[in-house]
């Protein structure tokens, strides 16, 4: 499979009152055609900034610095804003978290869907409307013709997110970036929307980058997973590999935190990760996870941390899982 | 079986909703005849989708919303006849969003000691002591005593909210989605804390959540709510292993556990969520139910007792 999106050494910096916030600190990843890559991490780890940096939608004061950012053979980092907006919504599309705020309340659903197509293709309004009806039916909305004349406030949250998915599909994109598409929805609706997203992705053979904090979603949807922590990718691998054998202490800790019905014992405490995410303001030293890691050694706090490599499964730690010792035992 | 602490008998809450400037108001039955019993020392999990009335029910139990029908009993006495102060001494709450439930202009010491000041409990000289003991209990360092909420993280704020609820030594704590705005690693810390506090202080919880995995971990009994009614209730084991009601089954199937290879389940609930303003006739779940029969469209099912002391409200079991 060839790569549709290739990101090398991406940095995003935001000036804040206390200095410079280093939100994304040199990450590399590749998305292949037709695959699903999940980027998972807790709030503040830089996963949303990564997606916005790829789409060219960062806040104006944010600074993007990247060694190489290639989408389908095009170097995105050298494009002007005008050229970028020809690609955005056309060859690559984005689905945002909040279906309540990402649709324009002043225009009808039909208007917004049709605009996405007429902006990028030489088609008539009627053709655009036909495509809109076709896609609304695809995403499971009944009486699609009538829905075109409705306004966003007349739809429920689940329906709005379906409209957002249809909107992303209007120009038949090669890549969709979905930033927490189901976080604001109920569990039953979440399952429906994810099911829909996965089946549409197969049908249209798109690449999907799904950004989420929910490891349950990741396990069910992703082909490959990238775990982010404090602005860096700390572990990347195929879903089966990463869940069966987590190599980074953070991934290991995260998996222990989730209660699983039928498997977690109720009379035992859940695993948890002590401590807080480090502040990313100013120059960073050593491993980002050092202050919360139970295996931390002096070497972790100095120097850079290498990315250990195994076939298709990489992690950012100085030690292999076998070489790690809990801090209390060692001293 | 231990004694009931809090009990609702066919409790109802109806709002009238204005549809437009010149249209008549219409009734919205947010809670439509709920009978639940919270026994001493147990954790009752209440689960349901947004808009099903679970938060309205919680507000009524806290005395923040007067029921329009039915009765709420606290230790056998009707809550309507008790005054607000004596209810709040016994029933406390932890809200969902620790960013909006703490006053940003008050220090942590002032937030946690406020219940003591309002109820004039104990000697003011001793309040600082009590607050510090409470902070220790919920795992906060004593240095946050003089801090303000904006200096704390989400997990720490939720610990402050728990400390504030516990300082009155209440009987019952109502936790309305206590972890849904927190990250997973922080969620685990808070769940562990709630579990330890219950064992230490013998608390009774009503745990409201849409996350069945969280409910499964903490609750001893589960009640499932759909459109203002409890449609199934039973012990955690029964509900999680052998659910009866099709809605419970659908909720359970929608839980995405981190097990790769299982894929995303296809739930057959349909895309339409019935409007609470115009609930469908008969069983309110029938438009979404994969097992709906003719009778479901005509008559509402009656609650039916189950073997484990629970109940189910569905025509499949009558």
HADDOCK unambig.tbl for C-alpha pairs under 7 A between the chains (distance, minus, plus):
assign (segid A and resid 42 and name CA) (segid B and resid 183 and name CA) 5.88 0.50 0.50
assign (segid A and resid 43 and name CA) (segid B and resid 183 and name CA) 6.84 0.50 0.50
assign (segid A and resid 186 and name CA) (segid B and resid 49 and name CA) 5.92 0.50 0.50
assign (segid A and resid 186 and name CA) (segid B and resid 50 and name CA) 6.75 0.50 0.50
assign (segid A and resid 187 and name CA) (segid B and resid 254 and name CA) 5.93 0.50 0.50
assign (segid A and resid 187 and name CA) (segid B and resid 255 and name CA) 6.78 0.50 0.50
assign (segid A and resid 188 and name CA) (segid B and resid 251 and name CA) 6.11 0.50 0.50
assign (segid A and resid 188 and name CA) (segid B and resid 254 and name CA) 5.33 0.50 0.50
assign (segid A and resid 191 and name CA) (segid B and resid 254 and name CA) 5.55 0.50 0.50
assign (segid A and resid 191 and name CA) (segid B and resid 264 and name CA) 6.47 0.50 0.50
assign (segid A and resid 191 and name CA) (segid B and resid 265 and name CA) 6.62 0.50 0.50
assign (segid A and resid 192 and name CA) (segid B and resid 266 and name CA) 6.58 0.50 0.50
assign (segid A and resid 192 and name CA) (segid B and resid 267 and name CA) 6.53 0.50 0.50
assign (segid A and resid 194 and name CA) (segid B and resid 264 and name CA) 6.80 0.50 0.50
assign (segid A and resid 195 and name CA) (segid B and resid 264 and name CA) 5.51 0.50 0.50
assign (segid A and resid 195 and name CA) (segid B and resid 265 and name CA) 6.95 0.50 0.50
assign (segid A and resid 195 and name CA) (segid B and resid 266 and name CA) 6.43 0.50 0.50
assign (segid A and resid 215 and name CA) (segid B and resid 258 and name CA) 5.72 0.50 0.50
assign (segid A and resid 216 and name CA) (segid B and resid 256 and name CA) 4.84 0.50 0.50
assign (segid A and resid 216 and name CA) (segid B and resid 257 and name CA) 4.63 0.50 0.50
assign (segid A and resid 216 and name CA) (segid B and resid 258 and name CA) 3.99 0.50 0.50
assign (segid A and resid 217 and name CA) (segid B and resid 256 and name CA) 6.11 0.50 0.50
assign (segid A and resid 219 and name CA) (segid B and resid 258 and name CA) 5.09 0.50 0.50
assign (segid A and resid 219 and name CA) (segid B and resid 259 and name CA) 5.62 0.50 0.50
assign (segid A and resid 219 and name CA) (segid B and resid 260 and name CA) 4.36 0.50 0.50
assign (segid A and resid 220 and name CA) (segid B and resid 259 and name CA) 6.92 0.50 0.50
assign (segid A and resid 220 and name CA) (segid B and resid 260 and name CA) 5.44 0.50 0.50
assign (segid A and resid 220 and name CA) (segid B and resid 261 and name CA) 6.45 0.50 0.50
assign (segid A and resid 220 and name CA) (segid B and resid 262 and name CA) 6.10 0.50 0.50
assign (segid A and resid 220 and name CA) (segid B and resid 263 and name CA) 4.48 0.50 0.50
assign (segid A and resid 220 and name CA) (segid B and resid 264 and name CA) 5.59 0.50 0.50
assign (segid A and resid 221 and name CA) (segid B and resid 263 and name CA) 6.32 0.50 0.50
assign (segid A and resid 221 and name CA) (segid B and resid 264 and name CA) 6.84 0.50 0.50
assign (segid A and resid 239 and name CA) (segid B and resid 260 and name CA) 6.63 0.50 0.50
assign (segid A and resid 240 and name CA) (segid B and resid 260 and name CA) 5.96 0.50 0.50
assign (segid A and resid 254 and name CA) (segid B and resid 185 and name CA) 6.24 0.50 0.50
assign (segid A and resid 257 and name CA) (segid B and resid 184 and name CA) 6.45 0.50 0.50
assign (segid A and resid 257 and name CA) (segid B and resid 185 and name CA) 5.71 0.50 0.50
assign (segid A and resid 257 and name CA) (segid B and resid 188 and name CA) 5.39 0.50 0.50
assign (segid A and resid 258 and name CA) (segid B and resid 184 and name CA) 6.84 0.50 0.50
assign (segid A and resid 259 and name CA) (segid B and resid 213 and name CA) 5.83 0.50 0.50
assign (segid A and resid 259 and name CA) (segid B and resid 214 and name CA) 6.52 0.50 0.50
assign (segid A and resid 259 and name CA) (segid B and resid 217 and name CA) 6.48 0.50 0.50
assign (segid A and resid 260 and name CA) (segid B and resid 213 and name CA) 5.89 0.50 0.50
assign (segid A and resid 260 and name CA) (segid B and resid 257 and name CA) 6.20 0.50 0.50
assign (segid A and resid 261 and name CA) (segid B and resid 213 and name CA) 5.51 0.50 0.50
assign (segid A and resid 261 and name CA) (segid B and resid 216 and name CA) 6.04 0.50 0.50
assign (segid A and resid 266 and name CA) (segid B and resid 217 and name CA) 5.42 0.50 0.50
assign (segid A and resid 266 and name CA) (segid B and resid 218 and name CA) 6.91 0.50 0.50
assign (segid A and resid 269 and name CA) (segid B and resid 192 and name CA) 5.63 0.50 0.50
assign (segid A and resid 270 and name CA) (segid B and resid 188 and name CA) 5.99 0.50 0.50
assign (segid A and resid 270 and name CA) (segid B and resid 192 and name CA) 6.34 0.50 0.50
assign (segid A and resid 271 and name CA) (segid B and resid 188 and name CA) 6.84 0.50 0.50
assign (segid A and resid 272 and name CA) (segid B and resid 185 and name CA) 5.58 0.50 0.50
assign (segid A and resid 272 and name CA) (segid B and resid 188 and name CA) 5.61 0.50 0.50
assign (segid A and resid 272 and name CA) (segid B and resid 189 and name CA) 5.88 0.50 0.50
assign (segid A and resid 273 and name CA) (segid B and resid 185 and name CA) 5.75 0.50 0.50
